[in-house]
């Protein structure tokens, strides 16, 4: 259900008249088909250098995924720092689960 909730967030963002770019953090199997083009691996597919990867990551301001999925992308969070993190209101993970945001 958690990944479905993340897909619903993506759906709401895609419904905006001025849709912001976003990257969906998930595996192919945990993501709705309509959001697979936004998966991190798919967004970075055309990148040939680490500089290109960094550029894509830095230019995107919105990353959407579960705490578990985002926590598995430590290298991403070494490239990108965030001022704000928004969690589902049912979020009840321990601080240890979100240490990757520091």
C-alpha positions as CSV (number, residue, x, y, z in Angstrom):
1,X,0.0,0.0,0.0
2,X,2.9,2.4,0.6
3,X,4.1,2.4,-3.0
4,X,0.5,2.8,-4.1
5,X,0.3,5.9,-1.9
6,X,3.5,7.2,-3.6
7,X,1.9,6.6,-7.0
8,X,-1.1,8.6,-5.9
9,X,1.2,11.5,-5.0
10,X,2.8,11.2,-8.5
11,X,-0.7,11.1,-10.0
12,X,-1.7,14.3,-8.2
13,X,1.5,16.1,-9.4
14,X,0.9,15.0,-13.0
15,X,-2.6,16.5,-12.7
16,X,-1.3,20.0,-12.0
17,X,-1.6,22.5,-14.8
18,X,2.1,23.5,-14.3
19,X,3.5,20.1,-13.5
20,X,7.0,20.2,-11.9
21,X,9.7,17.8,-12.9
22,X,10.0,14.9,-10.5
23,X,12.0,11.7,-10.0
24,X,10.2,8.6,-8.6
25,X,12.5,6.6,-6.3
26,X,11.4,2.9,-6.5
27,X,12.1,-0.3,-8.2
28,X,10.3,-1.2,-11.5
29,X,8.2,-3.7,-9.8
30,X,6.9,-1.4,-7.1
31,X,5.9,1.5,-9.4
32,X,2.8,2.0,-11.5
33,X,3.4,1.7,-15.2
34,X,2.5,5.3,-15.9
35,X,5.3,6.5,-13.5
36,X,8.1,4.2,-14.8
37,X,9.5,7.0,-17.1
38,X,10.1,9.1,-14.0
39,X,12.1,6.3,-12.2
40,X,15.6,7.4,-11.3
41,X,17.2,4.7,-13.5
42,X,15.1,5.8,-16.5
43,X,15.6,9.5,-16.0
44,X,19.4,8.9,-15.8
45,X,19.5,6.4,-18.7
46,X,20.8,9.0,-21.2
47,X,23.6,10.3,-18.9
48,X,27.0,9.2,-20.0
49,X,29.1,10.9,-17.3
50,X,28.9,11.5,-13.6
51,X,28.7,15.2,-14.3
52,X,25.5,14.7,-16.4
53,X,24.1,12.6,-13.5
54,X,24.9,15.3,-11.0
55,X,23.3,17.9,-13.2
56,X,20.1,16.0,-13.5
57,X,20.0,15.3,-9.8
58,X,20.8,18.9,-8.8
59,X,18.2,20.4,-11.3
60,X,15.4,18.3,-10.0
61,X,13.7,19.6,-6.8
62,X,11.1,16.9,-6.3
63,X,12.0,13.3,-5.4
64,X,9.1,11.0,-4.5
65,X,9.4,7.6,-2.9
66,X,8.9,5.6,0.3
67,X,11.3,6.1,3.2
68,X,12.8,2.7,2.5
69,X,13.3,3.4,-1.2
70,X,14.9,6.8,-0.6
71,X,17.0,5.3,2.2
72,X,18.5,2.9,-0.3
73,X,19.8,5.7,-2.5
74,X,22.6,7.0,-0.3
75,X,24.7,8.2,-3.2
76,X,21.8,10.3,-4.5
77,X,21.6,12.1,-1.1
78,X,25.3,12.7,-1.2
79,X,24.8,14.7,-4.4
80,X,21.6,16.5,-3.4
81,X,20.8,18.3,-0.1
82,X,17.2,19.2,0.8
83,X,15.8,21.9,2.9
84,X,12.4,20.3,3.2
85,X,11.2,16.7,3.5
86,X,7.5,15.8,3.5
87,X,6.3,12.5,4.9
88,X,2.9,10.9,4.7
89,X,0.8,11.7,7.8
90,X,0.9,8.0,8.8
91,X,4.7,8.1,8.8
92,X,5.9,6.5,11.9
93,X,9.5,5.4,11.2
94,X,12.3,6.0,13.7
95,X,14.8,8.8,13.1
96,X,17.3,6.1,12.1
97,X,15.2,5.5,9.0
98,X,15.6,9.0,7.7
99,X,19.3,9.6,8.7
100,X,20.1,9.7,4.9
101,X,18.5,13.2,4.9
102,X,21.1,14.7,7.1
